[in-house]
Amino acid sequence: MASRRPLPASPDFPARTACRVSSSSELDAAVATCRACPRLVAWREEAARVKRRAFRDWDYWARPVPGFGPPDAPLAIVGLAPAAHGGNRTGRIFTGDPSGDALYAALYDLDLASQPTATHRGDGLELYGVRITVPVHCAPPDNRPTTTERDTCRPWLARELELLRPTLRAIVVLGGFAWQALLPVLTSAGWQLPRPRPAFGHGAEALLTDASGERQVHLVGGYHPSQRNMSTRTLTPAMLRDVLHRGAVIAGLPGNGGVLEARAPC
């Protein structure tokens, strides 16, 4: 007798549901229904009720925010989680907040996005050869998910990368949290990490191979374009463009007015 499908509020909903979906569109739809983490559900819905004064006329999304971009992208970008009044408001990752302003402007400069701004779903923004996702799909209080929340959400990320695997060549990882969340997902999927275990840093790179040694995926680390990092110039627009450009080069994407010439990894 087949087991019943778990309810969205069940802690094992992501683990039991992610493996069943067969496309990125199915995955995105399933992610948006998840209620597996009570603290995150309460926070995202409270943010939608209270709102910021500037957004008092908005009808907040207030659900988990799925990934964004084509399902056959050779380049993935992995961030942290939606912002309470950004993606949690607009329903699209890195949309409607300062982090997204920085990221999409950089992608546009590299000819990887159709426009430099992201304001809302349906604003016409398209990504070219790039898919953006996160380890935690709900906005967390203080932008700090717990390890339990990260691990509960992990099956969504694992399945998304599995669906991307036939075309995936490079991953730009924005921030130490994303780096630490991503490595176990990749090892569980059969990718072999180099030794010593690669450490996060801006511009850090790591080359992973599958068990047969025939397929490779490159990781490129970059500081997260948070408002704090950008305002303190820990990360500058040029630094952000550099790591995204490096990922695009490795992925073999055209950009910035011409075909990018791939070079060997450092």
Accessible surface in RSA format (square Angstrom, percent):
REM  Atomic radii and reference values for relative SASA: ProtOr
REM  Chains: A
REM  Algorithm: Lee & Richards
REM  Probe-radius: 1.40
REM  Slices: 20
REM RES _ NUM      All-atoms   Total-Side   Main-Chain    Non-polar    All polar
REM                ABS   REL    ABS   REL    ABS   REL    ABS   REL    ABS   REL
RES MET A   1   234.38 121.4 144.85  95.9  89.53 213.2 121.93 103.7 112.45 149.0
RES ALA A   2    92.85  85.4  63.87  98.6  28.98  65.9  74.85 105.4  18.00  47.7
RES SER A   3    77.42  65.4  53.55  71.5  23.88  55.0  46.22  98.4  31.21  43.7
RES ARG A   4   206.37  86.6 194.20  99.0  12.17  29.0  78.81 107.7 127.56  77.3
RES ARG A   5   166.85  70.1 147.99  75.4  18.86  44.9  59.38  81.2 107.47  65.1
RES PRO A   6    15.59  11.4   1.55   1.4  14.04  51.0   9.07   7.5   6.52  40.5
RES LEU A   7   134.53  74.9 132.60  94.9   1.92   4.8 132.60  93.1   1.92   5.2
RES PRO A   8    45.77  33.4  45.77  41.7   0.00   0.0  45.77  37.8   0.00   0.0
RES ALA A   9    65.58  60.3  50.95  78.6  14.63  33.3  51.30  72.2  14.28  37.8
RES SER A  10    29.53  25.0  23.42  31.2   6.11  14.1  18.17  38.7  11.36  15.9
RES PRO A  11   105.09  76.6  96.29  87.8   8.81  32.0  96.44  79.6   8.66  53.8
RES ASP A  12    54.63  38.3  51.01  50.8   3.61   8.5  31.39  73.9  23.24  23.2
RES PHE A  13    13.94   7.0  13.94   8.6   0.00   0.0  13.94   8.5   0.00   0.0
RES PRO A  14     1.30   0.9   1.30   1.2   0.00   0.0   1.30   1.1   0.00   0.0
RES ALA A  15    55.01  50.6  41.23  63.6  13.78  31.3  42.17  59.4  12.83  34.0
RES ARG A  16    76.55  32.1  72.24  36.8   4.31  10.3  34.90  47.7  41.66  25.2
RES THR A  17    16.41  11.7  16.41  16.6   0.00   0.0  14.78  19.8   1.63   2.5
RES ALA A  18     2.88   2.6   2.88   4.4   0.00   0.0   2.88   4.0   0.00   0.0
RES CYS A  19    92.73  70.1  66.36  74.0  26.37  62.0  40.76 103.3  51.97  56.0
RES ARG A  20    97.12  40.8  65.10  33.2  32.02  76.2  31.18  42.6  65.93  40.0
RES VAL A  21    12.07   7.9  10.50   9.5   1.57   3.8  11.11   9.7   0.96   2.6
RES SER A  22    79.57  67.2  58.22  77.7  21.35  49.2  40.63  86.5  38.94  54.6
RES SER A  23    39.24  33.2  35.11  46.9   4.13   9.5  36.67  78.1   2.56   3.6
RES SER A  24     9.14   7.7   5.85   7.8   3.28   7.6   4.76  10.1   4.37   6.1
RES SER A  25    82.15  69.4  68.80  91.8  13.35  30.8  52.69 112.2  29.47  41.3
RES GLU A  26    82.06  47.1  74.75  56.5   7.31  17.4  35.67  69.0  46.38  37.9
RES LEU A  27     1.50   0.8   1.50   1.1   0.00   0.0   1.50   1.1   0.00   0.0
RES ASP A  28    31.90  22.3  30.73  30.6   1.17   2.8  12.93  30.4  18.97  18.9
RES ALA A  29    64.22  59.1  51.26  79.1  12.96  29.5  61.08  86.0   3.14   8.3
RES ALA A  30    15.61  14.3   8.89  13.7   6.72  15.3  15.12  21.3   0.48   1.3
RES VAL A  31     1.88   1.2   1.88   1.7   0.00   0.0   1.88   1.6   0.00   0.0
RES ALA A  32    11.00  10.1   9.28  14.3   1.73   3.9   9.28  13.1   1.72   4.6
RES THR A  33    69.90  49.7  58.40  59.2  11.50  27.4  62.88  84.5   7.01  10.6
RES CYS A  34    12.40   9.4  11.83  13.2   0.57   1.3   2.06   5.2  10.34  11.2
RES ARG A  35   100.10  42.0  94.57  48.2   5.53  13.2  32.12  43.9  67.98  41.2
RES ALA A  36     7.73   7.1   0.44   0.7   7.29  16.6   0.44   0.6   7.29  19.3
RES CYS A  37    17.69  13.4  14.66  16.4   3.03   7.1   6.03  15.3  11.67  12.6
RES PRO A  38   109.02  79.5  99.80  91.0   9.22  33.5 105.29  86.9   3.74  23.2
RES ARG A  39    98.52  41.4  88.38  45.1  10.14  24.1  69.58  95.1  28.94  17.5
RES LEU A  40     3.79   2.1   3.79   2.7   0.00   0.0   3.79   2.7   0.00   0.0
RES VAL A  41    13.15   8.7  13.15  11.9   0.00   0.0  13.15  11.4   0.00   0.0
RES ALA A  42    59.83  55.0  51.23  79.1   8.60  19.6  58.62  82.6   1.21   3.2
RES TRP A  43    88.20  35.4  86.21  41.7   1.99   4.7  87.55  46.7   0.64   1.0
RES ARG A  44     3.35   1.4   3.35   1.7   0.00   0.0   0.04   0.1   3.32   2.0
RES GLU A  45    46.35  26.6  45.34  34.3   1.01   2.4  13.75  26.6  32.59  26.6
RES GLU A  46    70.45  40.4  70.45  53.3   0.00   0.0  29.80  57.6  40.65  33.2
RES ALA A  47     6.33   5.8   1.18   1.8   5.16  11.7   6.33   8.9   0.00   0.0
RES ALA A  48    15.79  14.5  11.45  17.7   4.35   9.9  11.68  16.4   4.12  10.9
RES ARG A  49   159.89  67.1 130.39  66.5  29.51  70.3  75.51 103.2  84.38  51.1
RES VAL A  50   104.08  68.5  78.07  70.7  26.01  62.7  84.64  73.5  19.44  52.7
RES LYS A  51    57.93  28.3  45.70  28.0  12.22  29.1  19.95  18.0  37.97  40.4
RES ARG A  52   138.65  58.2 133.77  68.2   4.88  11.6  37.14  50.8 101.51  61.5
RES ARG A  53   202.69  85.1 187.11  95.4  15.58  37.1  69.12  94.5 133.58  81.0
RES ALA A  54    85.97  79.0  46.69  72.0  39.28  89.3  57.98  81.6  27.99  74.1
RES PHE A  55    42.10  21.1  41.91  26.0   0.19   0.5  42.10  25.5   0.00   0.0
RES ARG A  56   155.73  65.4 141.62  72.2  14.11  33.6  51.66  70.6 104.07  63.1
RES ASP A  57   136.72  95.8 101.10 100.6  35.63  84.2  39.23  92.3  97.49  97.2
RES TRP A  58    83.60  33.5  78.31  37.9   5.28  12.4  63.81  34.0  19.79  32.1
RES ASP A  59   135.40  94.8 112.68 112.1  22.72  53.7  41.42  97.5  93.98  93.7
RES TYR A  60    15.27   7.1   0.74   0.4  14.53  37.8   0.74   0.6  14.53  17.9
RES TRP A  61    43.73  17.5  30.02  14.5  13.71  32.2  36.22  19.3   7.51  12.2
RES ALA A  62    16.27  15.0  13.57  20.9   2.69   6.1  13.57  19.1   2.69   7.1
RES ARG A  63   105.85  44.4 105.34  53.7   0.50   1.2  32.62  44.6  73.23  44.4
RES PRO A  64     1.71   1.2   1.71   1.6   0.00   0.0   1.71   1.4   0.00   0.0
RES VAL A  65     0.00   0.0   0.00   0.0   0.00   0.0   0.00   0.0   0.00   0.0
RES PRO A  66    13.38   9.7  12.11  11.0   1.27   4.6  12.18  10.1   1.19   7.4
RES GLY A  67     9.13  11.3   0.00   N/A   9.13  11.3   0.23   0.6   8.91  19.9
RES PHE A  68    37.55  18.8  35.84  22.2   1.71   4.5  37.55  22.8   0.00   0.0
RES GLY A  69    17.10  21.1   0.00   N/A  17.10  21.1   6.05  16.6  11.05  24.7
RES PRO A  70    34.99  25.5  28.06  25.6   6.93  25.2  34.27  28.3   0.72   4.5
RES PRO A  71    81.07  59.1  73.89  67.4   7.18  26.1  73.95  61.1   7.12  44.3
RES ASP A  72    89.98  63.0  82.05  81.7   7.93  18.7  25.34  59.6  64.64  64.5
RES ALA A  73     0.33   0.3   0.00   0.0   0.33   0.7   0.33   0.5   0.00   0.0
RES PRO A  74    24.16  17.6  24.16  22.0   0.00   0.0  24.16  19.9   0.00   0.0
RES LEU A  75     0.00   0.0   0.00   0.0   0.00   0.0   0.00   0.0   0.00   0.0
RES ALA A  76     0.18   0.2   0.18   0.3   0.00   0.0   0.18   0.3   0.00   0.0
RES ILE A  77     0.00   0.0   0.00   0.0   0.00   0.0   0.00   0.0   0.00   0.0
RES VAL A  78     0.00   0.0   0.00   0.0   0.00   0.0   0.00   0.0   0.00   0.0
RES GLY A  79     0.00   0.0   0.00   N/A   0.00   0.0   0.00   0.0   0.00   0.0
RES LEU A  80    38.92  21.7  38.53  27.6   0.39   1.0  38.53  27.1   0.39   1.0
RES ALA A  81    20.84  19.2   0.74   1.1  20.10  45.7   0.74   1.0  20.10  53.2
RES PRO A  82     1.82   1.3   0.13   0.1   1.69   6.1   1.68   1.4   0.14   0.9
RES ALA A  83    32.63  30.0  28.79  44.4   3.83   8.7  29.83  42.0   2.80   7.4
RES ALA A  84    17.24  15.8  12.35  19.1   4.89  11.1  12.35  17.4   4.89  12.9
RES HIS A  85    32.87  18.0  29.58  20.6   3.30   8.4  12.11  12.5  20.76  24.2
RES GLY A  86     0.37   0.5   0.00   N/A   0.37   0.5   0.00   0.0   0.37   0.8
RES GLY A  87     0.19   0.2   0.00   N/A   0.19   0.2   0.00   0.0   0.19   0.4
RES ASN A  88     0.75   0.5   0.75   0.7   0.00   0.0   0.25   0.6   0.51   0.5
RES ARG A  89    11.17   4.7   8.32   4.2   2.86   6.8   0.00   0.0  11.17   6.8
RES THR A  90     7.56   5.4   0.00   0.0   7.56  18.0   0.77   1.0   6.78  10.3
RES GLY A  91     0.44   0.5   0.00   N/A   0.44   0.5   0.00   0.0   0.44   1.0
RES ARG A  92    16.66   7.0  15.36   7.8   1.30   3.1  10.32  14.1   6.35   3.8
RES ILE A  93     1.45   0.8   1.45   1.1   0.00   0.0   1.45   1.0   0.00   0.0
RES PHE A  94    13.45   6.7   9.89   6.1   3.56   9.3  11.17   6.8   2.28   6.5
RES THR A  95     0.00   0.0   0.00   0.0   0.00   0.0   0.00   0.0   0.00   0.0
RES GLY A  96    19.09  23.5   0.00   N/A  19.09  23.5  10.76  29.5   8.33  18.7
RES ASP A  97    18.85  13.2  14.06  14.0   4.79  11.3  13.17  31.0   5.68   5.7
RES PRO A  98    62.78  45.8  57.71  52.6   5.07  18.4  58.64  48.4   4.13  25.7
RES SER A  99    16.14  13.6  16.00  21.4   0.14   0.3   4.53   9.6  11.61  16.3
RES GLY A 100     0.81   1.0   0.00   N/A   0.81   1.0   0.81   2.2   0.00   0.0
RES ASP A 101    80.82  56.6  74.49  74.1   6.33  15.0  29.19  68.7  51.64  51.5
RES ALA A 102    19.78  18.2   7.19  11.1  12.58  28.6  16.87  23.8   2.91   7.7
RES LEU A 103     0.00   0.0   0.00   0.0   0.00   0.0   0.00   0.0   0.00   0.0
RES TYR A 104     0.00   0.0   0.00   0.0   0.00   0.0   0.00   0.0   0.00   0.0
RES ALA A 105    37.13  34.1  36.98  57.1   0.15   0.3  36.98  52.1   0.15   0.4
RES ALA A 106     4.15   3.8   2.44   3.8   1.71   3.9   3.68   5.2   0.48   1.3
RES LEU A 107     0.00   0.0   0.00   0.0   0.00   0.0   0.00   0.0   0.00   0.0
RES TYR A 108    95.27  44.5  92.19  52.5   3.08   8.0  44.69  33.6  50.58  62.4
RES ASP A 109    66.64  46.7  51.78  51.5  14.85  35.1  17.54  41.3  49.09  49.0
RES LEU A 110     8.16   4.5   8.04   5.7   0.12   0.3   8.04   5.6   0.12   0.3
RES ASP A 111    68.43  47.9  58.69  58.4   9.74  23.0  21.00  49.4  47.43  47.3
RES LEU A 112     1.02   0.6   1.02   0.7   0.00   0.0   1.02   0.7   0.00   0.0
RES ALA A 113     3.73   3.4   0.00   0.0   3.73   8.5   0.00   0.0   3.73   9.9
RES SER A 114    40.42  34.2  13.98  18.7  26.44  60.9  18.25  38.9  22.18  31.1
RES GLN A 115    42.10  23.5  41.62  30.4   0.48   1.1  15.36  32.7  26.74  20.3
RES PRO A 116    55.04  40.1  52.66  48.0   2.37   8.6  52.66  43.5   2.37  14.8
RES THR A 117    74.55  53.0  74.15  75.2   0.40   1.0  54.98  73.9  19.57  29.6
RES ALA A 118     3.55   3.3   0.64   1.0   2.91   6.6   0.65   0.9   2.90   7.7
RES THR A 119    70.72  50.3  67.47  68.4   3.26   7.8  62.32  83.7   8.40  12.7
RES HIS A 120    76.14  41.6  76.14  52.9   0.00   0.0  51.74  53.3  24.40  28.4
RES ARG A 121   117.72  49.4 103.36  52.7  14.36  34.2  28.46  38.9  89.26  54.1
RES GLY A 122    75.37  92.9   0.00   N/A  75.37  92.9  39.69 108.9  35.68  79.9
RES ASP A 123    29.28  20.5   5.40   5.4  23.88  56.5  11.93  28.1  17.35  17.3
RES GLY A 124    50.40  62.2   0.00   N/A  50.40  62.2  39.56 108.6  10.84  24.3
RES LEU A 125    10.97   6.1   0.00   0.0  10.97  27.6   0.00   0.0  10.97  29.5
RES GLU A 126   103.83  59.6 101.01  76.4   2.82   6.7  28.61  55.3  75.22  61.4
RES LEU A 127    12.18   6.8   0.00   0.0  12.18  30.6   0.00   0.0  12.18  32.8
RES TYR A 128   101.93  47.6  97.27  55.3   4.66  12.1  78.73  59.2  23.20  28.6
RES GLY A 129    16.12  19.9   0.00   N/A  16.12  19.9   8.79  24.1   7.33  16.4
RES VAL A 130     0.00   0.0   0.00   0.0   0.00   0.0   0.00   0.0   0.00   0.0
RES ARG A 131     5.91   2.5   5.79   3.0   0.12   0.3   0.25   0.3   5.65   3.4
RES ILE A 132     0.00   0.0   0.00   0.0   0.00   0.0   0.00   0.0   0.00   0.0
RES THR A 133     0.14   0.1   0.14   0.1   0.00   0.0   0.14   0.2   0.00   0.0
RES VAL A 134     0.52   0.3   0.51   0.5   0.02   0.0   0.51   0.4   0.02   0.0
RES PRO A 135     2.43   1.8   2.07   1.9   0.35   1.3   2.16   1.8   0.26   1.6
RES VAL A 136     0.39   0.3   0.39   0.4   0.00   0.0   0.39   0.3   0.00   0.0
RES HIS A 137     3.45   1.9   3.38   2.3   0.07   0.2   3.06   3.2   0.39   0.4
RES CYS A 138    13.29  10.1  12.34  13.8   0.95   2.2   0.53   1.3  12.76  13.8
RES ALA A 139     0.86   0.8   0.24   0.4   0.62   1.4   0.24   0.3   0.62   1.6
RES PRO A 140     3.69   2.7   0.35   0.3   3.34  12.1   0.35   0.3   3.34  20.8
RES PRO A 141    24.88  18.1  23.06  21.0   1.82   6.6  23.06  19.0   1.82  11.3
RES ASP A 142   121.05  84.8  95.17  94.7  25.88  61.2  27.39  64.5  93.66  93.4
RES ASN A 143    93.09  64.2  87.02  84.1   6.07  14.6  18.21  43.8  74.87  72.4
RES ARG A 144   182.83  76.8 176.92  90.2   5.92  14.1  53.19  72.7 129.64  78.6
RES PRO A 145    16.09  11.7   1.79   1.6  14.29  52.0   1.79   1.5  14.29  88.8
RES THR A 146    58.81  41.8  51.50  52.2   7.31  17.4  56.53  75.9   2.28   3.4
RES THR A 147    89.03  63.3  86.09  87.3   2.93   7.0  58.46  78.5  30.56  46.2
RES THR A 148    96.67  68.8  92.39  93.7   4.28  10.2  62.02  83.3  34.65  52.4
RES GLU A 149    11.13   6.4  11.12   8.4   0.01   0.0   6.85  13.2   4.28   3.5
RES ARG A 150    50.70  21.3  50.22  25.6   0.48   1.2   2.01   2.7  48.70  29.5
RES ASP A 151    62.33  43.7  51.58  51.3  10.75  25.4  22.31  52.5  40.02  39.9
RES THR A 152    28.39  20.2  17.51  17.7  10.88  25.9  11.27  15.1  17.11  25.9
RES CYS A 153    13.24  10.0  12.07  13.5   1.18   2.8   3.94  10.0   9.31  10.0
RES ARG A 154    64.91  27.3  63.05  32.1   1.86   4.4  26.69  36.5  38.22  23.2
RES PRO A 155    31.12  22.7  25.86  23.6   5.26  19.1  30.05  24.8   1.07   6.7
RES TRP A 156     2.90   1.2   2.84   1.4   0.06   0.1   0.58   0.3   2.32   3.8
RES LEU A 157     1.85   1.0   1.81   1.3   0.03   0.1   1.81   1.3   0.03   0.1
RES ALA A 158    38.31  35.2  33.11  51.1   5.20  11.8  33.56  47.3   4.74  12.6
RES ARG A 159    41.26  17.3  39.78  20.3   1.48   3.5   6.61   9.0  34.65  21.0
RES GLU A 160     1.84   1.1   1.80   1.4   0.04   0.1   0.30   0.6   1.55   1.3
RES LEU A 161    10.58   5.9   8.03   5.7   2.55   6.4   8.30   5.8   2.29   6.1
RES GLU A 162    98.13  56.3  87.26  66.0  10.87  25.9  29.08  56.2  69.05  56.4
RES LEU A 163    36.67  20.4  20.29  14.5  16.38  41.2  23.56  16.5  13.11  35.3
RES LEU A 164     0.41   0.2   0.41   0.3   0.00   0.0   0.41   0.3   0.00   0.0
RES ARG A 165    57.88  24.3  57.70  29.4   0.18   0.4  26.55  36.3  31.34  19.0
RES PRO A 166   101.85  74.2  74.63  68.0  27.22  98.9  81.58  67.4  20.26 125.9
RES THR A 167    50.74  36.1  41.22  41.8   9.52  22.7  47.60  63.9   3.14   4.7
RES LEU A 168     5.70   3.2   4.44   3.2   1.26   3.2   4.44   3.1   1.26   3.4
RES ARG A 169   117.83  49.5 117.38  59.8   0.45   1.1  34.92  47.7  82.91  50.3
RES ALA A 170     0.00   0.0   0.00   0.0   0.00   0.0   0.00   0.0   0.00   0.0
RES ILE A 171     0.00   0.0   0.00   0.0   0.00   0.0   0.00   0.0   0.00   0.0
RES VAL A 172     0.00   0.0   0.00   0.0   0.00   0.0   0.00   0.0   0.00   0.0
RES VAL A 173     0.03   0.0   0.03   0.0   0.00   0.0   0.03   0.0   0.00   0.0
RES LEU A 174     0.60   0.3   0.00   0.0   0.60   1.5   0.00   0.0   0.60   1.6
RES GLY A 175    10.77  13.3   0.00   N/A  10.77  13.3  10.77  29.5   0.00   0.0
RES GLY A 176    28.95  35.7   0.00   N/A  28.95  35.7  20.37  55.9   8.58  19.2
RES PHE A 177    60.49  30.3  46.42  28.8  14.07  36.6  52.59  31.9   7.90  22.6
RES ALA A 178     0.26   0.2   0.00   0.0   0.26   0.6   0.00   0.0   0.26   0.7
RES TRP A 179     0.97   0.4   0.56   0.3   0.41   1.0   0.97   0.5   0.00   0.0
RES GLN A 180    89.45  50.0  85.13  62.2   4.32  10.3  37.75  80.3  51.70  39.2
RES ALA A 181     2.02   1.9   1.49   2.3   0.53   1.2   1.49   2.1   0.53   1.4
RES LEU A 182     0.32   0.2   0.32   0.2   0.00   0.0   0.32   0.2   0.00   0.0
RES LEU A 183     0.45   0.3   0.43   0.3   0.02   0.1   0.45   0.3   0.00   0.0
RES PRO A 184    37.73  27.5  34.59  31.5   3.14  11.4  37.50  31.0   0.23   1.4
RES VAL A 185     3.60   2.4   1.26   1.1   2.34   5.6   2.68   2.3   0.92   2.5
RES LEU A 186     2.34   1.3   2.34   1.7   0.00   0.0   2.34   1.6   0.00   0.0
RES THR A 187    55.98  39.8  40.67  41.2  15.31  36.5  29.43  39.5  26.55  40.1
RES SER A 188   104.63  88.4  61.95  82.7  42.68  98.3  42.40  90.3  62.23  87.2
RES ALA A 189    48.92  45.0  24.89  38.4  24.03  54.7  37.60  53.0  11.32  30.0
RES GLY A 190    28.38  35.0   0.00   N/A  28.38  35.0  27.89  76.5   0.49   1.1
RES TRP A 191    11.66   4.7   8.45   4.1   3.21   7.5   1.44   0.8  10.22  16.6
RES GLN A 192    92.53  51.7  86.47  63.2   6.06  14.4  29.64  63.1  62.88  47.7
RES LEU A 193    35.03  19.5  14.80  10.6  20.23  50.9  14.94  10.5  20.09  54.1
RES PRO A 194    51.66  37.6  38.33  34.9  13.33  48.4  50.54  41.7   1.12   7.0
RES ARG A 195   229.95  96.6 195.63  99.7  34.33  81.7  67.50  92.3 162.45  98.5
RES PRO A 196   125.47  91.4 112.34 102.4  13.12  47.7 119.82  98.9   5.65  35.1
RES ARG A 197   128.21  53.8 107.45  54.8  20.76  49.4  58.70  80.2  69.51  42.1
RES PRO A 198    18.63  13.6   7.16   6.5  11.47  41.7  15.89  13.1   2.75  17.1
RES ALA A 199    78.78  72.4  61.95  95.6  16.83  38.3  66.44  93.6  12.35  32.7
RES PHE A 200    56.48  28.3  29.28  18.1  27.20  70.8  29.35  17.8  27.12  77.6
RES GLY A 201    22.57  27.8   0.00   N/A  22.57  27.8  22.57  62.0   0.00   0.0
RES HIS A 202    50.60  27.7  22.91  15.9  27.69  70.8  20.74  21.4  29.86  34.7
RES GLY A 203    39.11  48.2   0.00   N/A  39.11  48.2  21.47  58.9  17.64  39.5
RES ALA A 204    27.44  25.2  15.15  23.4  12.29  28.0  26.44  37.2   1.00   2.7
RES GLU A 205    48.49  27.8  17.01  12.9  31.48  75.0   9.09  17.6  39.40  32.2
RES ALA A 206     8.81   8.1   0.44   0.7   8.37  19.0   8.45  11.9   0.36   1.0
RES LEU A 207    61.92  34.5  48.97  35.0  12.95  32.5  48.97  34.4  12.95  34.8
RES LEU A 208     0.00   0.0   0.00   0.0   0.00   0.0   0.00   0.0   0.00   0.0
RES THR A 209    38.52  27.4  38.28  38.8   0.25   0.6  22.06  29.6  16.47  24.9
RES ASP A 210    18.25  12.8  16.44  16.4   1.81   4.3   5.18  12.2  13.07  13.0
RES ALA A 211    92.34  84.9  56.95  87.9  35.39  80.5  59.75  84.1  32.60  86.3
RES SER A 212    76.39  64.5  37.42  49.9  38.97  89.8  46.39  98.8  30.00  42.0
RES GLY A 213    48.00  59.2   0.00   N/A  48.00  59.2  22.62  62.1  25.38  56.8
RES GLU A 214   149.66  85.9 113.80  86.1  35.87  85.4  40.14  77.6 109.52  89.4
RES ARG A 215    88.42  37.1  85.05  43.4   3.37   8.0  44.21  60.4  44.21  26.8
RES GLN A 216    86.80  48.5  72.63  53.1  14.17  33.7  13.77  29.3  73.02  55.4
RES VAL A 217     0.27   0.2   0.27   0.2   0.00   0.0   0.27   0.2   0.00   0.0
RES HIS A 218    21.46  11.7  21.46  14.9   0.00   0.0  18.42  19.0   3.04   3.5
RES LEU A 219     0.19   0.1   0.19   0.1   0.00   0.0   0.19   0.1   0.00   0.0
RES VAL A 220     1.35   0.9   1.35   1.2   0.00   0.0   1.35   1.2   0.00   0.0
RES GLY A 221     0.00   0.0   0.00   N/A   0.00   0.0   0.00   0.0   0.00   0.0
RES GLY A 222     0.00   0.0   0.00   N/A   0.00   0.0   0.00   0.0   0.00   0.0
RES TYR A 223    73.83  34.5  72.93  41.5   0.89   2.3  31.82  23.9  42.01  51.8
RES HIS A 224    31.02  17.0  29.71  20.7   1.31   3.3  25.50  26.3   5.51   6.4
RES PRO A 225     0.16   0.1   0.00   0.0   0.16   0.6   0.00   0.0   0.16   1.0
RES SER A 226    32.76  27.7  32.33  43.1   0.43   1.0  28.51  60.7   4.26   6.0
RES GLN A 227   117.52  65.7 112.67  82.3   4.85  11.6  32.69  69.6  84.83  64.3
RES ARG A 228   189.76  79.7 183.08  93.3   6.68  15.9  61.04  83.4 128.72  78.0
RES ASN A 229    33.96  23.4  33.96  32.8   0.00   0.0   0.00   0.0  33.96  32.8
RES MET A 230    41.88  21.7  30.45  20.2  11.42  27.2  30.65  26.1  11.23  14.9
RES SER A 231    85.06  71.9  47.65  63.6  37.40  86.2  47.01 100.1  38.04  53.3
RES THR A 232    84.54  60.1  53.97  54.7  30.57  72.8  60.36  81.1  24.18  36.6
RES ARG A 233   161.41  67.8 145.53  74.2  15.88  37.8  56.81  77.6 104.60  63.4
RES THR A 234    63.89  45.4  50.42  51.1  13.47  32.1  38.80  52.1  25.10  37.9
RES LEU A 235     0.20   0.1   0.02   0.0   0.18   0.5   0.02   0.0   0.18   0.5
RES THR A 236    20.56  14.6  20.13  20.4   0.44   1.0  17.03  22.9   3.53   5.3
RES PRO A 237    69.63  50.7  68.37  62.3   1.27   4.6  69.63  57.5   0.00   0.0
RES ALA A 238    50.14  46.1  48.26  74.5   1.88   4.3  48.98  69.0   1.16   3.1
RES MET A 239    55.61  28.8  54.80  36.3   0.81   1.9  41.83  35.6  13.78  18.3
RES LEU A 240     0.55   0.3   0.55   0.4   0.00   0.0   0.55   0.4   0.00   0.0
RES ARG A 241    80.03  33.6  79.91  40.7   0.13   0.3  13.53  18.5  66.50  40.3
RES ASP A 242    94.45  66.2  87.76  87.4   6.69  15.8  24.11  56.7  70.34  70.2
RES VAL A 243     6.97   4.6   5.85   5.3   1.13   2.7   6.97   6.1   0.00   0.0
RES LEU A 244     0.00   0.0   0.00   0.0   0.00   0.0   0.00   0.0   0.00   0.0
RES HIS A 245    62.64  34.2  62.64  43.5   0.00   0.0  38.96  40.2  23.67  27.5
RES ARG A 246    14.37   6.0  13.45   6.9   0.92   2.2  14.37  19.6   0.00   0.0
RES GLY A 247     0.00   0.0   0.00   N/A   0.00   0.0   0.00   0.0   0.00   0.0
RES ALA A 248     0.17   0.2   0.17   0.3   0.00   0.0   0.17   0.2   0.00   0.0
RES VAL A 249     6.63   4.4   6.63   6.0   0.00   0.0   6.63   5.8   0.00   0.0
RES ILE A 250    11.26   6.4   5.96   4.4   5.30  12.8   8.19   5.9   3.07   8.3
RES ALA A 251     3.23   3.0   0.00   0.0   3.23   7.3   0.00   0.0   3.23   8.6
RES GLY A 252    37.27  46.0   0.00   N/A  37.27  46.0  12.02  33.0  25.25  56.6
RES LEU A 253    15.73   8.8  15.63  11.2   0.10   0.2  15.64  11.0   0.10   0.3
RES PRO A 254    81.14  59.1  77.90  71.0   3.23  11.7  78.14  64.5   2.99  18.6
RES GLY A 255     4.66   5.7   0.00   N/A   4.66   5.7   2.73   7.5   1.93   4.3
RES ASN A 256    95.92  66.1  72.25  69.8  23.67  57.0   4.51  10.9  91.41  88.3
RES GLY A 257    76.87  94.8   0.00   N/A  76.87  94.8  41.18 113.0  35.69  79.9
RES GLY A 258    39.76  49.0   0.00   N/A  39.76  49.0  36.20  99.3   3.56   8.0
RES VAL A 259   123.43  81.2 100.52  91.0  22.91  55.2 100.52  87.3  22.91  62.1
RES LEU A 260    23.02  12.8  15.51  11.1   7.51  18.9  17.36  12.2   5.66  15.2
RES GLU A 261   154.60  88.8 135.21 102.3  19.39  46.2  53.38 103.2 101.23  82.6
RES ALA A 262    66.70  61.3  36.17  55.8  30.53  69.4  36.30  51.1  30.40  80.5
RES ARG A 263   141.77  59.5 127.02  64.7  14.75  35.1  64.83  88.6  76.94  46.6
RES ALA A 264    82.33  75.7  60.06  92.7  22.27  50.7  66.50  93.7  15.83  41.9
RES PRO A 265    55.13  40.2  38.00  34.6  17.12  62.2  38.00  31.4  17.12 106.4
RES CYS A 266   131.18  99.2  66.05  73.7  65.13 153.1  66.15 167.6  65.03  70.1
END  Absolute sums over single chains surface
CHAIN  1 A    12358.0       9864.8       2493.2       6733.0       5624.9
END  Absolute sums over all chains
TOTAL         12358.0       9864.8       2493.2       6733.0       5624.9
